[in-house]
Amino acid sequence: ARSLDKLYNFADCSGLHLIFALNALRRNTNNSWNSSNALSLLKYSASKKYNISWELGNEPNNYRTLIGRSVNGSQLGKDYIQLRSLLQLIRTYSRANLYGPNVGRPRKNVITLLEGFMKVAGSTVDAVTWQHYYVDGRVAKVTDFLKTRLLDTLSDQIRKIQKVLNTYTPGKKIWLEGIGATSSGGMNNLSDSYAAGFLWLNTLGLLASQGIDVVVRHSFLDHGHNHLVDQNFNPLPDYWLSLLYKRLIGPKVLAIHVAGLQRKPRPGRVIRDKLRIYAHCTSYHNHNYVRGSITLYIINLHRSRKKIKLAGTLRDKIVHQYLLQPYGKDGLHSKSVQLNGQPLAMVDDGTLPELKPRSLRAGRTLVIPPLTMSFYVVKNVN
């Protein structure tokens, strides 16, 4: 109970919504879920009037490894139906959201499990959740994070999950509910470094363009090395990247055409773009920009700088540049970043620094340095 109080109070103070994953590994002799422990937690939580959404278990495809018995999709579906009926018994949670089944990477066995689950319980969940890790944490090296082939693995997985959902529950929301640069808790000096940002920013851009509107990041603090803040609560590179993203990027995704990038591949050859450009309407929570501004965000994986000219109605607009580069002598391994040449650090325990843009005059060519991530707000495009 004390742990739950701390966790809920943290989420509440931070203006976050808590989704709690109940333990699915307690099993009866017939392999059905033993919900007695979960029920006492639900009753306690309701007595405190905690506003929580729920989930059951995590990566059910790994249960055999964890408890020596596997759970198939239809049994998992029955477990979720059981949880939904428990929630309906408790007035506080009769309308609470339920998410799941939080499956791992959609290989053949996972797809089979998901199909069985959707057939039985697809209608009981408010969004279908899954997890994605780009690299095996035991073998990652910094150059892995620059491989376009690796960045493209995500879109293939989205297609596989969407195919299952379109069969059983067309229109159901999909959430990516576990994402990290590397599995096995990540790797020190890699998944908590500047280089990991290429995968993170590409994930956000790719998912938005595919209509997936919620991404749950692993993790905020103290789990392996995929976290956003270090042991002393200092923000790591992916924290600054996430902060800029939240400040500048609105939910409306724009289609974008880049002349000179849309080449036709030769037969048998896939073009892997090392320059990735995404566009959204600028966040309307950002009072520095009027509605109708747009934000481009750009990943340059080339080892040379690239130049981009804005065309059409964008040509004669003032542009604000937010260029993120590693800070210090560690290069891509760096755990600190600079914004437009100024190192980013907390002002004090409770104060974020000002994220100052560099103003570029209208019509100016955008120069993207090698191996960088950047945001460009094109003002007043209407």
C-alpha positions as CSV (number, residue, x, y, z in Angstrom):
1,A,0.0,0.0,0.0
2,R,2.8,2.4,0.9
3,S,4.5,1.8,-2.5
4,L,1.2,2.5,-4.3
5,D,0.7,5.7,-2.3
6,K,4.2,6.9,-3.3
7,L,3.7,6.0,-6.9
8,Y,0.3,7.6,-7.2
9,N,1.4,10.8,-5.4
10,F,4.4,11.1,-7.7
11,A,2.2,10.8,-10.8
12,D,-0.4,13.1,-9.4
13,C,2.1,15.8,-8.5
14,S,3.6,15.6,-11.9
15,G,0.3,16.0,-13.7
16,L,0.6,12.4,-15.1
17,H,-2.0,9.7,-15.3
18,L,-1.1,6.3,-13.8
19,I,-1.6,3.0,-15.6
20,F,-1.0,0.2,-13.2
21,A,-0.1,-3.3,-14.5
22,L,-1.4,-6.0,-12.2
23,N,0.5,-9.2,-11.6
24,A,-0.6,-11.9,-14.1
25,L,1.8,-14.5,-12.9
26,R,-0.3,-15.8,-10.0
27,R,-2.1,-18.8,-11.5
28,N,-4.6,-21.4,-10.3
29,T,-4.0,-25.1,-10.9
30,N,-6.1,-24.9,-14.2
31,N,-3.8,-22.1,-15.4
32,S,-6.5,-19.4,-15.0
33,W,-5.5,-16.1,-13.4
34,N,-5.6,-16.0,-9.6
35,S,-7.1,-12.5,-8.9
36,S,-7.3,-12.5,-5.1
37,N,-4.2,-10.4,-4.7
38,A,-5.2,-8.0,-7.4
39,L,-8.7,-7.6,-5.8
40,S,-7.2,-6.4,-2.5
41,L,-5.1,-3.9,-4.3
42,L,-8.1,-2.6,-6.3
43,K,-10.2,-2.3,-3.1
44,Y,-7.4,-0.4,-1.4
45,S,-6.9,1.9,-4.4
46,A,-10.6,2.6,-4.6
47,S,-10.8,3.4,-0.9
48,K,-8.2,6.2,-1.6
49,K,-10.2,7.3,-4.7
50,Y,-7.1,6.9,-6.9
51,N,-7.8,7.7,-10.6
52,I,-6.0,4.8,-12.2
53,S,-6.2,2.9,-15.5
54,W,-5.3,-0.8,-15.5
55,E,-3.4,-3.5,-17.3
56,L,-2.8,-7.2,-16.7
57,G,0.8,-8.5,-16.9
58,N,3.7,-7.7,-19.2
59,E,5.1,-9.6,-22.2
60,P,2.9,-12.7,-21.8
61,N,4.9,-14.4,-24.5
62,N,7.7,-14.7,-21.8
63,Y,5.6,-16.4,-19.1
64,R,7.1,-19.8,-19.7
65,T,10.6,-18.5,-19.0
66,L,9.4,-16.7,-15.9
67,I,7.1,-19.2,-14.2
68,G,7.6,-22.4,-16.2
69,R,4.1,-22.4,-17.7
70,S,2.9,-20.6,-20.8
71,V,-0.4,-18.8,-21.2
72,N,-2.1,-19.0,-24.7
73,G,-4.0,-16.1,-26.3
74,S,-7.5,-17.4,-25.5
75,Q,-6.6,-18.0,-21.8
76,L,-5.1,-14.5,-21.6
77,G,-8.4,-13.2,-23.1
78,K,-10.4,-14.9,-20.4
79,D,-8.1,-13.4,-17.8
80,Y,-8.8,-9.9,-19.2
81,I,-12.6,-10.6,-19.2
82,Q,-12.2,-11.6,-15.5
83,L,-10.3,-8.4,-14.7
84,R,-12.9,-6.3,-16.6
85,S,-15.7,-7.9,-14.5
86,L,-13.7,-7.2,-11.2
87,L,-13.4,-3.5,-12.2
88,Q,-17.1,-3.3,-12.8
89,L,-17.8,-4.6,-9.3
90,I,-15.9,-1.6,-7.8
91,R,-17.8,1.7,-8.4
92,T,-14.6,3.8,-8.6
93,Y,-13.3,1.6,-11.5
94,S,-16.5,0.6,-13.3
95,R,-15.6,2.9,-16.2
96,A,-11.8,2.7,-15.8
97,N,-9.7,2.2,-18.9
98,L,-8.1,-1.2,-19.5
99,Y,-5.1,-1.8,-21.8
100,G,-3.2,-4.8,-23.0
101,P,-2.0,-7.4,-23.6
102,N,1.4,-5.7,-23.9
103,V,3.0,-8.4,-26.1
104,G,6.6,-8.4,-27.1
105,R,8.1,-8.1,-30.6
106,P,5.5,-9.5,-33.1
107,R,7.3,-12.7,-34.2
108,K,5.2,-15.7,-35.3
109,N,4.5,-17.0,-31.7
110,V,3.5,-13.5,-30.5
111,I,1.2,-13.0,-33.5
112,T,-0.5,-16.3,-32.7
113,L,-0.9,-15.2,-29.0
114,L,-2.3,-11.8,-30.0
115,E,-4.8,-13.4,-32.5
116,G,-6.1,-15.7,-29.8
117,F,-6.4,-12.8,-27.3
118,M,-8.2,-10.5,-29.8
119,K,-10.7,-13.2,-30.7
120,V,-11.7,-13.7,-27.1
121,A,-11.2,-10.3,-25.5
122,G,-10.5,-7.7,-28.2
123,S,-13.6,-5.7,-27.2
124,T,-12.6,-5.5,-23.5
125,V,-9.5,-3.4,-24.0
126,D,-9.5,0.4,-24.8
127,A,-6.2,0.1,-26.7
128,V,-4.0,-2.8,-27.7
129,T,-0.5,-2.5,-26.4
130,W,2.9,-3.9,-27.6
131,Q,6.6,-3.4,-27.0
132,H,9.5,-2.7,-29.2
133,Y,13.3,-2.8,-28.6
134,Y,15.6,-1.9,-31.5
135,V,18.8,-3.8,-30.5
136,D,19.7,-6.6,-28.2
137,G,21.3,-4.8,-25.2
138,R,24.1,-7.3,-24.9
139,V,25.6,-6.6,-28.4
140,A,24.9,-3.0,-29.1
141,K,27.6,-0.6,-30.3
142,V,27.3,3.1,-31.2
143,T,27.3,2.5,-34.9
144,D,24.2,0.3,-34.6
145,F,22.2,3.4,-33.7
146,L,23.1,5.0,-37.1
147,K,21.8,2.1,-39.3
148,T,18.8,3.0,-41.4
149,R,18.0,-0.7,-41.6
150,L,17.5,-0.8,-37.9
151,L,15.4,2.4,-37.9
152,D,13.1,0.8,-40.4
153,T,12.3,-2.4,-38.4
154,L,9.6,-0.5,-36.5
155,S,7.3,0.1,-39.5
156,D,7.3,-3.6,-40.4
157,Q,6.2,-4.5,-36.9
158,I,3.4,-1.9,-36.9
159,R,2.1,-3.5,-40.1
160,K,2.0,-6.9,-38.5
161,I,0.1,-5.6,-35.4
162,Q,-2.3,-3.6,-37.6
163,K,-3.1,-6.6,-39.7
164,V,-4.3,-8.6,-36.6
165,L,-6.4,-5.7,-35.3
166,N,-8.0,-5.1,-38.7
167,T,-9.1,-8.7,-38.7
168,Y,-10.7,-8.7,-35.3
169,T,-11.4,-5.1,-34.1
170,P,-11.0,-2.7,-37.0
171,G,-10.4,0.9,-35.8
172,K,-9.1,-0.2,-32.3
173,K,-6.3,2.1,-31.1
174,I,-2.8,0.7,-30.9
175,W,-0.3,2.0,-28.3
176,L,3.4,1.3,-28.3
177,E,3.7,0.7,-24.6
178,G,7.3,-0.2,-24.2
179,I,10.1,1.3,-26.2
180,G,13.8,1.4,-25.6
181,A,16.9,1.7,-27.8
182,T,18.0,-1.7,-26.4
183,S,16.6,-4.6,-24.6
184,S,18.0,-6.2,-21.4
185,G,17.7,-2.8,-19.6
186,G,20.0,-1.1,-22.1
187,M,23.7,-0.4,-22.1
188,N,25.7,2.2,-20.1
189,N,27.2,4.9,-22.4
190,L,25.0,3.8,-25.3
191,S,21.3,3.7,-24.7
192,D,21.6,6.7,-22.3
193,S,23.8,8.7,-24.7
194,Y,23.2,11.2,-27.5
195,A,23.3,8.5,-30.2
196,A,20.2,6.7,-28.8
197,G,18.2,9.9,-29.7
198,F,18.3,9.0,-33.4
199,L,16.1,5.9,-32.6
200,W,13.9,7.8,-30.2
201,L,13.1,10.7,-32.5
202,N,12.6,8.4,-35.4
203,T,10.2,6.3,-33.3
204,L,8.1,9.4,-32.5
205,G,8.0,10.6,-36.1
206,L,7.3,7.2,-37.6
207,L,4.5,6.3,-35.1
208,A,2.8,9.6,-35.5
209,S,2.8,9.3,-39.3
210,Q,1.2,5.8,-38.9
211,G,-1.6,7.1,-36.7
212,I,-0.3,5.7,-33.4
213,D,-0.9,8.5,-30.9
214,V,0.5,7.1,-27.6
215,V,4.0,6.1,-26.9
216,V,5.0,4.9,-23.4
217,R,8.8,5.3,-22.8
218,H,10.9,2.9,-20.9
219,S,11.9,4.4,-18.5
220,F,12.0,7.6,-16.5
221,L,14.4,6.7,-13.8
222,D,16.6,3.9,-12.5
223,H,15.8,1.0,-14.8
224,G,18.9,-0.2,-16.6
225,H,20.2,2.4,-19.0
226,N,17.2,3.4,-21.2
227,H,16.1,6.0,-18.6
228,L,15.6,9.7,-19.1
229,V,17.3,11.0,-16.0
230,D,20.4,9.8,-14.2
231,Q,20.8,8.8,-10.5
232,N,21.2,12.4,-9.5
233,F,18.1,13.4,-11.4
234,N,20.1,15.2,-14.1
235,P,18.3,15.0,-17.5
236,L,20.0,12.8,-20.1
237,P,20.0,13.5,-23.9
238,D,16.6,11.8,-24.6
239,Y,15.0,13.9,-21.9
240,W,15.9,17.1,-23.7
241,L,14.8,15.6,-26.9
242,S,11.4,14.6,-25.4
243,L,11.0,18.1,-23.8
244,L,11.6,19.8,-27.2
245,Y,9.2,17.4,-28.8
246,K,6.5,18.1,-26.3
247,R,7.0,21.9,-26.5
248,L,7.1,22.2,-30.3
249,I,5.2,19.3,-31.8
250,G,1.4,19.3,-32.0
251,P,-0.8,16.2,-32.6
252,K,-1.7,17.1,-36.3
253,V,0.7,15.2,-38.7
254,L,1.4,16.7,-42.1
255,A,2.4,14.9,-45.3
256,I,5.7,16.1,-46.6
257,H,7.4,15.9,-50.0
258,V,11.2,16.3,-50.2
259,A,12.4,16.8,-53.8
260,G,15.7,14.9,-54.2
261,L,14.9,12.3,-51.6
262,Q,12.0,10.5,-53.4
263,R,14.3,8.6,-55.7
264,K,13.1,5.5,-57.5
265,P,15.0,2.4,-56.2
266,R,16.8,0.2,-58.7
267,P,15.3,-3.3,-58.9
268,G,16.3,-5.4,-55.9
269,R,17.6,-2.3,-54.0
270,V,15.9,-0.6,-51.1
271,I,16.7,3.1,-50.6
272,R,17.4,3.7,-47.0
273,D,17.0,7.4,-46.3
274,K,19.7,8.8,-44.0
275,L,17.9,12.1,-43.9
276,R,14.6,11.8,-42.2
277,I,12.1,14.7,-42.2
278,Y,8.8,14.8,-40.4
279,A,6.3,17.7,-40.1
280,H,3.5,18.5,-37.7
281,C,1.5,21.6,-36.8
282,T,3.3,23.3,-34.0
283,S,1.9,22.6,-30.5
284,Y,-1.0,25.0,-29.7
285,H,0.1,24.8,-26.0
286,N,3.2,26.8,-27.1
287,H,2.4,30.5,-26.6
288,N,5.5,31.6,-28.4
289,Y,3.9,30.6,-31.7
290,V,0.6,31.5,-33.2
291,R,-1.7,28.7,-34.5
292,G,-0.9,27.9,-38.0
293,S,2.9,27.6,-37.5
294,I,4.5,24.2,-38.5
295,T,7.4,22.3,-37.0
296,L,9.8,20.2,-39.1
297,Y,12.0,17.7,-37.2
298,I,15.0,16.3,-39.0
299,I,17.4,13.5,-38.4
300,N,20.6,13.6,-40.4
301,L,22.5,10.3,-40.3
302,H,24.9,11.3,-43.0
303,R,28.5,12.0,-42.0
304,S,28.3,15.2,-44.0
305,R,26.2,18.3,-43.6
306,K,23.0,18.6,-45.7
307,K,21.3,21.7,-47.1
308,I,17.5,22.0,-47.4
309,K,15.6,24.8,-49.1
310,L,12.0,25.5,-48.1
311,A,9.7,25.8,-51.1
312,G,6.3,27.4,-51.9
313,T,4.5,29.2,-49.1
314,L,7.3,28.2,-46.7
315,R,10.0,30.1,-48.6
316,D,9.4,33.6,-47.3
317,K,8.8,32.8,-43.6
318,I,11.0,33.3,-40.6
319,V,12.3,30.0,-39.2
320,H,13.3,29.2,-35.6
321,Q,16.0,26.6,-35.3
322,Y,16.5,24.3,-32.4
323,L,19.6,22.3,-33.2
324,L,20.7,19.5,-30.7
325,Q,24.3,18.4,-30.7
326,P,26.4,16.4,-28.3
327,Y,28.2,18.5,-25.7
328,G,31.8,17.7,-24.5
329,K,34.5,15.4,-25.8
330,D,32.6,12.1,-25.9
331,G,30.8,12.8,-29.2
332,L,27.9,10.4,-29.9
333,H,28.6,8.8,-26.5
334,S,27.9,12.1,-24.7
335,K,25.4,12.2,-21.9
336,S,25.1,16.0,-22.3
337,V,23.7,18.0,-25.2
338,Q,23.9,21.6,-26.5
339,L,21.0,23.5,-28.0
340,N,22.2,25.9,-30.8
341,G,25.7,25.8,-29.2
342,Q,24.6,26.3,-25.6
343,P,24.9,23.4,-23.1
344,L,21.5,22.4,-21.5
345,A,21.3,21.8,-17.8
346,M,18.8,22.4,-15.0
347,V,18.9,25.9,-13.5
348,D,18.2,24.4,-10.1
349,D,16.3,21.3,-8.8
350,G,12.9,22.6,-10.0
351,T,13.7,24.9,-12.9
352,L,14.2,24.0,-16.5
353,P,16.5,26.3,-18.6
354,E,15.0,28.5,-21.3
355,L,15.0,26.6,-24.7
356,K,16.1,29.5,-26.9
357,P,15.7,29.2,-30.7
358,R,18.1,30.7,-33.2
359,S,16.1,32.9,-35.6
360,L,16.9,32.4,-39.3
361,R,16.0,35.0,-41.8
362,A,13.3,34.3,-44.3
363,G,14.4,32.4,-47.4
364,R,17.6,31.1,-45.8
365,T,18.8,27.6,-46.7
366,L,18.7,25.3,-43.7
367,V,22.1,23.7,-43.1
368,I,21.9,20.4,-41.2
369,P,25.2,19.4,-39.5
370,P,26.3,15.7,-39.8
371,L,24.9,13.2,-37.3
372,T,22.4,15.6,-35.6
373,M,18.8,16.0,-34.7
374,S,17.0,19.4,-35.1
375,F,13.6,21.1,-35.0
376,Y,12.6,24.0,-37.2
377,V,9.5,26.1,-36.5
378,V,8.2,27.8,-39.7
379,K,6.2,30.7,-38.3
380,N,2.8,32.0,-39.4
381,V,2.3,29.6,-42.3
382,N,-1.4,29.8,-41.6
